[in-house]
Amino acid sequence: MTFQWTAVATFLYTEIGVILLLCVPFISPLRWQKIFVIPVWNKIANYWNKAFLTIIVLLIVLFLDAIREVKKYSTAHGTEKAANINPNAYDHIQMKLFRSQRNLYISGFSLFLWLVLRRTVTLITQLAKEMGIQVAMEIQVANTNEAARKYMEENEKLQQALNEKGKCENEQALEEDNKKLRQETEKLKAELKKTLNALSKATNEVTAVKKQSEGLKREYDRLMKEHERLQDLLDEEEDKKDL
């Protein structure tokens, strides 16, 4: 295996390991988000898009080159087999065909898993942000409820104190205070309703992102099974050729 295909194979194994690590269930998206915001990653993020596109271009070039090699040696393999001459040349072409097919699988799956890895990281980041928003909304709702409860208690105490005095000259002041308290209570209720609506929206978005992430994981599992099936077929074909 030449240097570039050794590098592509190593890159493929690294992609598989990283994707499996990202799919580990006991590491939450919030924890991944903390890892992604490390200063070292922030410096790398400035060059992430350029590196992503560069690797995409390299993998596409290698994938097209592998397709060209497969077509080349497939044609030569059929011609040499039909001619039924020069067994050494036939074995050499057969070996070249096997290597070109192997390179095709390696570059193809490397390209595909690179796109899957990019999408997985994006979904984990979005999910972490939505979970952070949900936590902030829950804290805000709790604080609003606590403030509303305190205002209601103060309102009740004020009403009791004013009722105990029972003086006519304080009735107008009491009415104004009650009006202000009612306005503040209505304002707090409106804020609480707005916060609850925002929390419900954030929860729905988190649920949608989780479903999308689960669908991506199922698709990845299906592709891995397909890869194993293709690898088994390739091994069987190699065994048959060796026989």
N, C-alpha and C positions, 0 to 999 in steps of 0.2 A: 504494500500500500504506500503510495507516494505521500509526500509531506502534506499537500493540501487536503487530501482525503483523510489522512490521519487527524488533521486539525478539525475537519468537519465532523468526523466520528466522535472525537472528544467533545466537541461543541454539542452534539446531539445527546450524548450521555449526561452532560452538564444540564442541558435543558430539562431532561426527564427528571433528574434529581431535584432541580429547583421547583418544578411544577408539583412534584410529589410533596416537597416540603411546604409549599404554599397551600396544599390541600389538607395538611394535617389539621384535624378538627379541634384539638385542644389549644391551638394558637389563634386567638381572636383577631378580627380585623383591626381593632383598636391597638393591639400589641404590634401588629405589622406596621400600622401607621406610625407608631413611635419609632420603630426601626427605620422606616423610610425617611423620617425627618432628622436623622443623625447628620451633623454637618458634612461628613464625608460624602453621603449620598446627595446632599444639596449641591455640592460642587460637581458631582458627576452628572446630576440632572440637567445642568446647563448644556451638556454635550450629548444627552440621551437621544434626542430626536435625530441628530446627525449620525450617531453611532447606529441607531436602529435602521435608518434608511441605507447606510453603508453596508451593513450586514445583509439586509434584504437583497440589495443589488448583487453582492457577492454570491449569495446562495442561489439566486435566480440564474446567474451566469453559470455556476457549477451544475445546477440542475439541467439547464439547456445543453451544456457540454456532455453531461451523462446521457441525455436522450440521444444526442448525435452519435455518441460512441455505441450505444445499444443498437441503433439502426445500422450503423456501419458494420459492426461485427455480426449482427443478425443476418444481414445480406451476405456477408462473406462466409458465414457458417453454413447457410443454405446452399451456396454455390459450391463450396468445398465438399459438402456432404453429397451433393448430386454428382459431382465429378468422381468421387470415391477414389481419390488419389492422394498421395503424400500424407500418410497418417500423422506424422509429426506436425505438419502445418495445421492439420485439422485439430489436433489436440491444443495447439497453441492458440488458434482462433477461438476454440471453445473456452479456454481459460480467460482469454481477453473478454469474451462475451459475459462470462460469469462475473468478472470484476466490474465491468461497465454496469451490469444490472445491480450489483451490490452498491456501487456509487450512486446509482439512480435512487435507490431506496433511501440511502443515507442522506443525500442532499434534499430529497423531497420531504422526508419526515423532519429534517432540521428546519426547513423553511416553514413547514406547517406549525411545528411546535414553537417556533419563534413568534409567530403571529398569536398563537394561543397564550404564550407567556405574557406578551404585551397586553392582551385583553384581560387576562387574569389579574395582573397587577392593577390595571385601571379599575376593574370591578371591586377589588379589595379596598382600594383607596376611596372610591365612592361610597362603599358600604361603611367604612370607618367614619367618614365625614357625616353620613346620615345618622349613625349611632351616636356620634358626639352631639349632633343637633338635638337628637331625642333626649339625651341626658340633660342637656341645658334647658330644654323645654320643660322637662319634669321638675327640675329645680325651680324654674320660674313659676310654674303652676303652684308648687308647694309654698313658695314665698308669697304669692298673691293670695292664696287661701289663708295663710297666717295673718297677713295684713288685713284682709277682710274680716277675719274673726276678731282681731283687736279693735277694729273700728266699730264693729257691732257691740262688743263689750263696753267700749267707752260710751257709745250712744245710749246703751241701756243704763249705765251708771249716771250719765248726765240727766236722763229723763227721770230717774228715781230721785236724784238730788233736787231737781227743779219741782217735782211733784210734792216733795216734803216741805219745801218752803211755802208753797201755796199762796204766793203773793201775786196780786193782779198786775203790778207794774212789770213783773218778769215774764208775763205771758207772751208779749210781743218778741222779746229776746229769745224765749224758748222756741217760738215758732220759726224764727230765723235760723236758730241753731239746728233745729230739726230739719229744716229745708236744706241747709248746707250738708248735713249728715246724709240725708237721702240722696242728694246729688253725688256726694262722694261714694256712697254705696252703689248707686247705679253705674258710676264710672268704673268702680272696681269690678262689678259684675260684667260690664262690657269688656274690660281688659281680660278678665278670666275666660270669658267665652271665646275671645280672639285667640288667647293662648291655647285653649283646648282644641280649637280648630287647627291651629298650626301644628300642635302635637299629633293630632289625628292624621294630618297630611304627611308629616315626617314618618309616622309609623307605617303608613301605606307605601311610601317610597322605599323604606327599609325592607319591607316584605317583598316588594317587587324586585329589588336588587338581590335579595337572598334567593328568590326563585330563579332569577337569571343565573346566579352563581351556581346553584344546584344543577340547572340545565347544562351549564358549561362543564361541570364535573362529570355528569353522566355522559356527555358527548366525548369527553376526554377518555373515560373508561371504555366507551365503545371503540374509539380509535385505537386504544392500546390493544384491545382484543383483536381488532382487525390487523394491527401490526404483527401481533403474535401469530395470527393465522397465516399472513403472508410470509412471515419468517419461516414457519413450519413448512409451507409449500416450497419455499426456496431451498430449505434443507433437504426436503424429499427429492427435489429436482437434482440437487447436487449429489445425493446418494445414488440416484439412478444413473447419473452421468459417470460416477466413479465405478459403478458396476459394469 
